[in-house]
């Protein structure tokens, strides 16, 4: 076991604990020599939903936290998009890949605009 130096929050981080937590986890990841991602529990839920739809689960791990921030996307809408993707993918079952023109008309994402 190795103890890392105590990380003291700045005044800005005291007002925004999420920013402090993000700095601490990035420092821990850096010390371990691993990358730091924004995966969360919703990614697991989407992976389980993908498995039920017989889609490859590894490709559904999309760092949902980033999707939430960028597109204001909620889980229910993401799950709906996953279902639509699965329905469109009936001819490509094991590729699990669609080109943008095939997918975009059904799932319109606008950065900064609330969805769902």
C-alpha positions in Angstrom: 0.0 0.0 0.0 1.3 3.4 -0.9 0.0 6.7 0.5 -0.2 9.7 -1.7 0.3 13.2 -0.5 -2.8 14.9 0.9 -4.6 17.0 -1.7 -5.9 20.2 -0.2 -8.8 21.8 -2.1 -8.5 25.3 -3.5 -11.1 27.9 -2.6 -12.7 27.3 -6.0 -12.8 23.5 -5.3 -14.4 24.1 -1.9 -17.2 25.8 -3.7 -17.3 23.1 -6.4 -16.6 19.7 -4.8 -17.0 17.9 -8.1 -14.0 19.9 -9.4 -12.0 18.8 -6.4 -13.0 15.2 -6.8 -12.0 15.3 -10.5 -8.6 16.7 -9.6 -8.0 14.0 -7.0 -9.0 11.2 -9.3 -6.9 12.5 -12.1 -3.9 12.7 -9.7 -4.5 9.1 -8.6 -4.8 7.9 -12.2 -1.6 9.8 -13.1 0.2 8.2 -10.2 -1.0 4.7 -11.3 0.0 5.4 -14.9 -3.5 4.8 -16.2 -5.9 7.1 -18.1 -8.8 8.7 -16.3 -12.3 8.4 -18.0 -15.8 9.6 -17.4 -17.4 6.2 -17.3 -20.2 5.8 -14.7 -23.0 3.5 -13.6 -25.1 4.6 -16.6 -22.5 3.0 -18.9 -23.0 -0.3 -17.1 -26.8 0.1 -17.5 -26.4 0.8 -21.2 -24.0 -2.2 -21.6 -26.6 -4.4 -20.0 -29.3 -3.0 -22.3 -27.0 -3.7 -25.3 -26.5 -7.3 -24.1 -30.3 -7.8 -24.0 -30.5 -6.5 -27.5 -27.7 -8.9 -28.6 -25.4 -6.0 -29.4 -21.7 -6.0 -28.4 -21.4 -4.5 -25.0 -17.9 -3.1 -25.4 -19.1 -0.8 -28.1 -21.9 0.6 -25.9 -19.4 2.0 -23.3 -19.5 5.6 -24.4 -18.5 7.5 -21.3 -22.1 8.5 -20.8 -21.1 11.4 -18.5 -19.7 13.2 -21.5 -22.8 12.5 -23.5 -24.9 14.0 -20.6 -22.8 17.1 -20.5 -22.5 17.6 -24.3 -26.0 16.7 -25.4 -28.0 17.0 -22.1 -28.9 13.4 -22.8 -30.8 11.3 -20.2 -30.6 7.5 -19.8 -34.1 6.8 -21.1 -33.4 8.6 -24.3 -30.0 6.9 -24.7 -31.7 3.6 -24.1 -34.3 4.5 -26.8 -31.5 5.3 -29.2 -29.8 2.0 -28.4 -33.0 0.2 -29.2 -33.4 2.1 -32.5 -29.8 1.3 -33.4 -30.4 -2.3 -32.7 -33.5 -2.3 -34.9 -31.6 -0.7 -37.7 -28.7 -3.1 -37.4 -30.7 -6.3 -38.2 -28.7 -6.8 -41.4 -25.3 -6.1 -39.7 -25.9 -8.1 -36.4 -22.3 -8.8 -35.7 -20.7 -5.7 -37.1 -22.8 -3.4 -34.9 -21.9 -0.5 -37.1 -23.9 1.9 -39.1 -22.8 4.9 -41.1 -23.8 8.4 -40.0 -26.4 8.9 -42.8 -28.2 5.7 -41.7 -28.3 6.6 -38.1 -28.6 10.4 -37.8 -32.2 10.9 -39.1 -33.5 8.7 -36.3 -31.3 10.0 -33.5 -30.7 13.7 -33.8 -28.1 15.1 -31.4 -27.5 18.8 -31.1 -24.6 19.9 -28.7 -26.0 22.1 -26.0 -29.6 21.4 -26.7 -31.6 19.3 -24.2 -32.8 15.9 -25.4 -35.3 13.6 -23.8 
